[in-house]
């Protein structure tokens, strides 16, 4: 199988995120969608911070704006501090760039590319982030 490549949706959780997750559940062995799930929680919290409330409407109304067109930030603490200063933020998370379209749809998708080594175990190739337009209504 050496050299065979394949894809899986999502990104591989980096070592730091894996350590944090293992501190909660030391028996954890699967990190599928861990980075994306982590970023979803952070985005919801940032939308609530920006909107000043935790109800669904407030989060919905602020979710797009915390994901684009502002000052880049990559941690909840840094983004929260910028929001407190009145700065418009653009959160990019542990899963990579995040930007919602104006209608709330994701404008990025992530696919992990993996290659099998001589021992028939696969490893993730370095991440590359490529964006493109998503056709409206599709």
PyMOL CGO cylinders between C-alpha atoms (Angstrom):
from pymol import cmd
from pymol.cgo import CYLINDER

trace = [
    CYLINDER, 0.00, 0.00, 0.00, 3.03, 2.29, 0.25, 0.3, 1, 1, 1, 1, 1, 1,
    CYLINDER, 3.03, 2.29, 0.25, 2.35, 5.58, -1.52, 0.3, 1, 1, 1, 1, 1, 1,
    CYLINDER, 2.35, 5.58, -1.52, -1.41, 5.09, -1.90, 0.3, 1, 1, 1, 1, 1, 1,
    CYLINDER, -1.41, 5.09, -1.90, -3.27, 8.31, -1.07, 0.3, 1, 1, 1, 1, 1, 1,
    CYLINDER, -3.27, 8.31, -1.07, -6.79, 8.87, 0.14, 0.3, 1, 1, 1, 1, 1, 1,
    CYLINDER, -6.79, 8.87, 0.14, -8.96, 11.59, 1.61, 0.3, 1, 1, 1, 1, 1, 1,
    CYLINDER, -8.96, 11.59, 1.61, -11.08, 11.97, 4.70, 0.3, 1, 1, 1, 1, 1, 1,
    CYLINDER, -11.08, 11.97, 4.70, -13.37, 14.90, 5.48, 0.3, 1, 1, 1, 1, 1, 1,
    CYLINDER, -13.37, 14.90, 5.48, -12.03, 17.32, 8.07, 0.3, 1, 1, 1, 1, 1, 1,
    CYLINDER, -12.03, 17.32, 8.07, -8.56, 18.03, 9.39, 0.3, 1, 1, 1, 1, 1, 1,
    CYLINDER, -8.56, 18.03, 9.39, -6.43, 16.05, 11.79, 0.3, 1, 1, 1, 1, 1, 1,
    CYLINDER, -6.43, 16.05, 11.79, -6.57, 17.57, 15.27, 0.3, 1, 1, 1, 1, 1, 1,
    CYLINDER, -6.57, 17.57, 15.27, -3.14, 18.97, 16.05, 0.3, 1, 1, 1, 1, 1, 1,
    CYLINDER, -3.14, 18.97, 16.05, -1.04, 17.76, 18.97, 0.3, 1, 1, 1, 1, 1, 1,
    CYLINDER, -1.04, 17.76, 18.97, -2.06, 20.59, 21.29, 0.3, 1, 1, 1, 1, 1, 1,
    CYLINDER, -2.06, 20.59, 21.29, -5.79, 19.97, 20.75, 0.3, 1, 1, 1, 1, 1, 1,
    CYLINDER, -5.79, 19.97, 20.75, -5.25, 16.24, 21.18, 0.3, 1, 1, 1, 1, 1, 1,
    CYLINDER, -5.25, 16.24, 21.18, -3.52, 16.89, 24.54, 0.3, 1, 1, 1, 1, 1, 1,
    CYLINDER, -3.52, 16.89, 24.54, -6.41, 19.08, 25.69, 0.3, 1, 1, 1, 1, 1, 1,
    CYLINDER, -6.41, 19.08, 25.69, -8.95, 16.43, 24.70, 0.3, 1, 1, 1, 1, 1, 1,
    CYLINDER, -8.95, 16.43, 24.70, -6.96, 13.67, 26.40, 0.3, 1, 1, 1, 1, 1, 1,
    CYLINDER, -6.96, 13.67, 26.40, -6.96, 15.70, 29.62, 0.3, 1, 1, 1, 1, 1, 1,
    CYLINDER, -6.96, 15.70, 29.62, -10.76, 15.36, 29.58, 0.3, 1, 1, 1, 1, 1, 1,
    CYLINDER, -10.76, 15.36, 29.58, -10.88, 11.73, 28.38, 0.3, 1, 1, 1, 1, 1, 1,
    CYLINDER, -10.88, 11.73, 28.38, -7.58, 9.83, 28.64, 0.3, 1, 1, 1, 1, 1, 1,
    CYLINDER, -7.58, 9.83, 28.64, -9.11, 6.85, 26.80, 0.3, 1, 1, 1, 1, 1, 1,
    CYLINDER, -9.11, 6.85, 26.80, -9.85, 8.90, 23.67, 0.3, 1, 1, 1, 1, 1, 1,
    CYLINDER, -9.85, 8.90, 23.67, -8.46, 7.35, 20.48, 0.3, 1, 1, 1, 1, 1, 1,
    CYLINDER, -8.46, 7.35, 20.48, -10.48, 8.98, 17.69, 0.3, 1, 1, 1, 1, 1, 1,
    CYLINDER, -10.48, 8.98, 17.69, -10.18, 12.68, 16.90, 0.3, 1, 1, 1, 1, 1, 1,
    CYLINDER, -10.18, 12.68, 16.90, -12.56, 12.73, 13.92, 0.3, 1, 1, 1, 1, 1, 1,
    CYLINDER, -12.56, 12.73, 13.92, -14.10, 16.18, 13.57, 0.3, 1, 1, 1, 1, 1, 1,
    CYLINDER, -14.10, 16.18, 13.57, -12.53, 17.29, 16.87, 0.3, 1, 1, 1, 1, 1, 1,
    CYLINDER, -12.53, 17.29, 16.87, -11.07, 20.48, 15.38, 0.3, 1, 1, 1, 1, 1, 1,
    CYLINDER, -11.07, 20.48, 15.38, -14.29, 21.38, 13.59, 0.3, 1, 1, 1, 1, 1, 1,
    CYLINDER, -14.29, 21.38, 13.59, -16.40, 20.69, 16.69, 0.3, 1, 1, 1, 1, 1, 1,
    CYLINDER, -16.40, 20.69, 16.69, -14.07, 22.78, 18.84, 0.3, 1, 1, 1, 1, 1, 1,
    CYLINDER, -14.07, 22.78, 18.84, -14.30, 25.68, 16.40, 0.3, 1, 1, 1, 1, 1, 1,
    CYLINDER, -14.30, 25.68, 16.40, -18.10, 25.42, 16.26, 0.3, 1, 1, 1, 1, 1, 1,
    CYLINDER, -18.10, 25.42, 16.26, -18.29, 25.87, 20.03, 0.3, 1, 1, 1, 1, 1, 1,
    CYLINDER, -18.29, 25.87, 20.03, -15.85, 28.80, 19.95, 0.3, 1, 1, 1, 1, 1, 1,
    CYLINDER, -15.85, 28.80, 19.95, -17.79, 30.50, 17.13, 0.3, 1, 1, 1, 1, 1, 1,
    CYLINDER, -17.79, 30.50, 17.13, -21.07, 30.16, 19.05, 0.3, 1, 1, 1, 1, 1, 1,
    CYLINDER, -21.07, 30.16, 19.05, -19.46, 31.61, 22.18, 0.3, 1, 1, 1, 1, 1, 1,
    CYLINDER, -19.46, 31.61, 22.18, -17.95, 34.51, 20.21, 0.3, 1, 1, 1, 1, 1, 1,
    CYLINDER, -17.95, 34.51, 20.21, -21.30, 35.25, 18.54, 0.3, 1, 1, 1, 1, 1, 1,
    CYLINDER, -21.30, 35.25, 18.54, -22.91, 35.35, 22.00, 0.3, 1, 1, 1, 1, 1, 1,
    CYLINDER, -22.91, 35.35, 22.00, -20.13, 37.63, 23.29, 0.3, 1, 1, 1, 1, 1, 1,
    CYLINDER, -20.13, 37.63, 23.29, -20.52, 40.01, 20.39, 0.3, 1, 1, 1, 1, 1, 1,
    CYLINDER, -20.52, 40.01, 20.39, -24.30, 40.03, 20.66, 0.3, 1, 1, 1, 1, 1, 1,
    CYLINDER, -24.30, 40.03, 20.66, -24.36, 40.33, 24.44, 0.3, 1, 1, 1, 1, 1, 1,
    CYLINDER, -24.36, 40.33, 24.44, -26.79, 37.43, 24.91, 0.3, 1, 1, 1, 1, 1, 1,
    CYLINDER, -26.79, 37.43, 24.91, -26.97, 33.66, 24.60, 0.3, 1, 1, 1, 1, 1, 1,
    CYLINDER, -26.97, 33.66, 24.60, -30.33, 33.18, 22.90, 0.3, 1, 1, 1, 1, 1, 1,
    CYLINDER, -30.33, 33.18, 22.90, -30.51, 31.53, 19.49, 0.3, 1, 1, 1, 1, 1, 1,
    CYLINDER, -30.51, 31.53, 19.49, -31.50, 34.69, 17.60, 0.3, 1, 1, 1, 1, 1, 1,
    CYLINDER, -31.50, 34.69, 17.60, -28.54, 36.65, 18.97, 0.3, 1, 1, 1, 1, 1, 1,
    CYLINDER, -28.54, 36.65, 18.97, -26.12, 33.87, 18.11, 0.3, 1, 1, 1, 1, 1, 1,
    CYLINDER, -26.12, 33.87, 18.11, -27.61, 33.51, 14.62, 0.3, 1, 1, 1, 1, 1, 1,
    CYLINDER, -27.61, 33.51, 14.62, -27.42, 37.25, 14.01, 0.3, 1, 1, 1, 1, 1, 1,
    CYLINDER, -27.42, 37.25, 14.01, -23.74, 37.44, 15.00, 0.3, 1, 1, 1, 1, 1, 1,
    CYLINDER, -23.74, 37.44, 15.00, -22.31, 34.15, 13.73, 0.3, 1, 1, 1, 1, 1, 1,
    CYLINDER, -22.31, 34.15, 13.73, -21.41, 35.35, 10.23, 0.3, 1, 1, 1, 1, 1, 1,
    CYLINDER, -21.41, 35.35, 10.23, -19.76, 38.55, 11.39, 0.3, 1, 1, 1, 1, 1, 1,
    CYLINDER, -19.76, 38.55, 11.39, -17.38, 36.86, 13.87, 0.3, 1, 1, 1, 1, 1, 1,
    CYLINDER, -17.38, 36.86, 13.87, -16.12, 34.63, 11.04, 0.3, 1, 1, 1, 1, 1, 1,
    CYLINDER, -16.12, 34.63, 11.04, -14.99, 37.21, 8.47, 0.3, 1, 1, 1, 1, 1, 1,
    CYLINDER, -14.99, 37.21, 8.47, -14.01, 40.74, 7.48, 0.3, 1, 1, 1, 1, 1, 1,
    CYLINDER, -14.01, 40.74, 7.48, -12.45, 41.77, 10.78, 0.3, 1, 1, 1, 1, 1, 1,
    CYLINDER, -12.45, 41.77, 10.78, -9.24, 41.62, 12.76, 0.3, 1, 1, 1, 1, 1, 1,
    CYLINDER, -9.24, 41.62, 12.76, -7.85, 38.06, 12.59, 0.3, 1, 1, 1, 1, 1, 1,
    CYLINDER, -7.85, 38.06, 12.59, -7.75, 36.18, 15.90, 0.3, 1, 1, 1, 1, 1, 1,
    CYLINDER, -7.75, 36.18, 15.90, -7.21, 32.51, 16.60, 0.3, 1, 1, 1, 1, 1, 1,
    CYLINDER, -7.21, 32.51, 16.60, -8.14, 31.90, 20.25, 0.3, 1, 1, 1, 1, 1, 1,
    CYLINDER, -8.14, 31.90, 20.25, -11.32, 32.49, 22.21, 0.3, 1, 1, 1, 1, 1, 1,
    CYLINDER, -11.32, 32.49, 22.21, -9.48, 34.67, 24.74, 0.3, 1, 1, 1, 1, 1, 1,
    CYLINDER, -9.48, 34.67, 24.74, -7.88, 36.90, 22.10, 0.3, 1, 1, 1, 1, 1, 1,
    CYLINDER, -7.88, 36.90, 22.10, -11.12, 37.25, 20.15, 0.3, 1, 1, 1, 1, 1, 1,
    CYLINDER, -11.12, 37.25, 20.15, -13.14, 37.98, 23.30, 0.3, 1, 1, 1, 1, 1, 1,
    CYLINDER, -13.14, 37.98, 23.30, -10.70, 40.74, 24.27, 0.3, 1, 1, 1, 1, 1, 1,
    CYLINDER, -10.70, 40.74, 24.27, -11.01, 42.31, 20.81, 0.3, 1, 1, 1, 1, 1, 1,
    CYLINDER, -11.01, 42.31, 20.81, -14.82, 42.17, 21.02, 0.3, 1, 1, 1, 1, 1, 1,
    CYLINDER, -14.82, 42.17, 21.02, -14.68, 43.86, 24.44, 0.3, 1, 1, 1, 1, 1, 1,
    CYLINDER, -14.68, 43.86, 24.44, -12.66, 46.68, 22.83, 0.3, 1, 1, 1, 1, 1, 1,
    CYLINDER, -12.66, 46.68, 22.83, -15.34, 47.07, 20.15, 0.3, 1, 1, 1, 1, 1, 1,
    CYLINDER, -15.34, 47.07, 20.15, -13.20, 45.54, 17.40, 0.3, 1, 1, 1, 1, 1, 1,
    CYLINDER, -13.20, 45.54, 17.40, -14.81, 43.57, 14.58, 0.3, 1, 1, 1, 1, 1, 1,
    CYLINDER, -14.81, 43.57, 14.58, -13.19, 40.11, 14.56, 0.3, 1, 1, 1, 1, 1, 1,
    CYLINDER, -13.19, 40.11, 14.56, -12.45, 37.33, 12.09, 0.3, 1, 1, 1, 1, 1, 1,
    CYLINDER, -12.45, 37.33, 12.09, -11.95, 34.03, 13.96, 0.3, 1, 1, 1, 1, 1, 1,
    CYLINDER, -11.95, 34.03, 13.96, -9.76, 31.42, 12.30, 0.3, 1, 1, 1, 1, 1, 1,
    CYLINDER, -9.76, 31.42, 12.30, -9.63, 28.29, 14.38, 0.3, 1, 1, 1, 1, 1, 1,
    CYLINDER, -9.63, 28.29, 14.38, -7.81, 25.05, 14.96, 0.3, 1, 1, 1, 1, 1, 1,
    CYLINDER, -7.81, 25.05, 14.96, -9.52, 23.58, 11.89, 0.3, 1, 1, 1, 1, 1, 1,
    CYLINDER, -9.52, 23.58, 11.89, -8.16, 26.34, 9.65, 0.3, 1, 1, 1, 1, 1, 1,
    CYLINDER, -8.16, 26.34, 9.65, -9.77, 29.35, 8.00, 0.3, 1, 1, 1, 1, 1, 1,
    CYLINDER, -9.77, 29.35, 8.00, -13.45, 29.82, 8.81, 0.3, 1, 1, 1, 1, 1, 1,
    CYLINDER, -13.45, 29.82, 8.81, -15.70, 32.14, 6.87, 0.3, 1, 1, 1, 1, 1, 1,
    CYLINDER, -15.70, 32.14, 6.87, -19.44, 31.94, 6.56, 0.3, 1, 1, 1, 1, 1, 1,
    CYLINDER, -19.44, 31.94, 6.56, -21.17, 33.33, 3.48, 0.3, 1, 1, 1, 1, 1, 1,
    CYLINDER, -21.17, 33.33, 3.48, -23.68, 36.12, 4.06, 0.3, 1, 1, 1, 1, 1, 1,
    CYLINDER, -23.68, 36.12, 4.06, -26.50, 33.55, 4.08, 0.3, 1, 1, 1, 1, 1, 1,
    CYLINDER, -26.50, 33.55, 4.08, -24.76, 31.61, 6.88, 0.3, 1, 1, 1, 1, 1, 1,
    CYLINDER, -24.76, 31.61, 6.88, -23.44, 28.73, 4.78, 0.3, 1, 1, 1, 1, 1, 1,
    CYLINDER, -23.44, 28.73, 4.78, -19.81, 27.69, 5.21, 0.3, 1, 1, 1, 1, 1, 1,
    CYLINDER, -19.81, 27.69, 5.21, -17.61, 28.99, 2.41, 0.3, 1, 1, 1, 1, 1, 1,
    CYLINDER, -17.61, 28.99, 2.41, -14.72, 26.59, 3.13, 0.3, 1, 1, 1, 1, 1, 1,
    CYLINDER, -14.72, 26.59, 3.13, -14.61, 22.84, 3.35, 0.3, 1, 1, 1, 1, 1, 1,
    CYLINDER, -14.61, 22.84, 3.35, -11.68, 20.79, 4.52, 0.3, 1, 1, 1, 1, 1, 1,
    CYLINDER, -11.68, 20.79, 4.52, -10.51, 17.43, 3.25, 0.3, 1, 1, 1, 1, 1, 1,
    CYLINDER, -10.51, 17.43, 3.25, -7.56, 15.67, 4.82, 0.3, 1, 1, 1, 1, 1, 1,
    CYLINDER, -7.56, 15.67, 4.82, -5.16, 13.96, 2.41, 0.3, 1, 1, 1, 1, 1, 1,
    CYLINDER, -5.16, 13.96, 2.41, -3.43, 10.87, 3.76, 0.3, 1, 1, 1, 1, 1, 1,
    CYLINDER, -3.43, 10.87, 3.76, -0.71, 8.64, 2.35, 0.3, 1, 1, 1, 1, 1, 1,
    CYLINDER, -0.71, 8.64, 2.35, 0.20, 5.09, 3.30, 0.3, 1, 1, 1, 1, 1, 1,
    CYLINDER, 0.20, 5.09, 3.30, 3.77, 4.47, 4.39, 0.3, 1, 1, 1, 1, 1, 1,
    CYLINDER, 3.77, 4.47, 4.39, 5.84, 1.28, 4.03, 0.3, 1, 1, 1, 1, 1, 1,
    CYLINDER, 5.84, 1.28, 4.03, 4.37, -0.10, 7.29, 0.3, 1, 1, 1, 1, 1, 1,
    CYLINDER, 4.37, -0.10, 7.29, 0.83, 0.14, 5.82, 0.3, 1, 1, 1, 1, 1, 1,
    CYLINDER, 0.83, 0.14, 5.82, -0.14, 2.88, 8.26, 0.3, 1, 1, 1, 1, 1, 1,
    CYLINDER, -0.14, 2.88, 8.26, -1.42, 6.17, 6.90, 0.3, 1, 1, 1, 1, 1, 1,
    CYLINDER, -1.42, 6.17, 6.90, -0.21, 9.63, 7.87, 0.3, 1, 1, 1, 1, 1, 1,
    CYLINDER, -0.21, 9.63, 7.87, -1.72, 13.02, 7.15, 0.3, 1, 1, 1, 1, 1, 1,
    CYLINDER, -1.72, 13.02, 7.15, -0.01, 15.22, 4.60, 0.3, 1, 1, 1, 1, 1, 1,
    CYLINDER, -0.01, 15.22, 4.60, 0.54, 18.89, 5.54, 0.3, 1, 1, 1, 1, 1, 1,
    CYLINDER, 0.54, 18.89, 5.54, -2.66, 20.92, 5.30, 0.3, 1, 1, 1, 1, 1, 1,
    CYLINDER, -2.66, 20.92, 5.30, -3.18, 23.34, 2.45, 0.3, 1, 1, 1, 1, 1, 1,
    CYLINDER, -3.18, 23.34, 2.45, -6.16, 25.68, 2.49, 0.3, 1, 1, 1, 1, 1, 1,
    CYLINDER, -6.16, 25.68, 2.49, -7.68, 26.49, -0.87, 0.3, 1, 1, 1, 1, 1, 1,
    CYLINDER, -7.68, 26.49, -0.87, -10.85, 28.51, -1.26, 0.3, 1, 1, 1, 1, 1, 1,
    CYLINDER, -10.85, 28.51, -1.26, -13.29, 28.84, -4.10, 0.3, 1, 1, 1, 1, 1, 1,
    CYLINDER, -13.29, 28.84, -4.10, -16.68, 30.28, -4.82, 0.3, 1, 1, 1, 1, 1, 1,
    CYLINDER, -16.68, 30.28, -4.82, -19.70, 28.20, -3.86, 0.3, 1, 1, 1, 1, 1, 1,
    CYLINDER, -19.70, 28.20, -3.86, -22.45, 28.57, -6.47, 0.3, 1, 1, 1, 1, 1, 1,
    CYLINDER, -22.45, 28.57, -6.47, -25.54, 30.26, -5.05, 0.3, 1, 1, 1, 1, 1, 1,
    CYLINDER, -25.54, 30.26, -5.05, -28.47, 27.98, -4.40, 0.3, 1, 1, 1, 1, 1, 1,
    CYLINDER, -28.47, 27.98, -4.40, -26.48, 24.76, -4.67, 0.3, 1, 1, 1, 1, 1, 1,
]
cmd.load_cgo(trace, "trace")
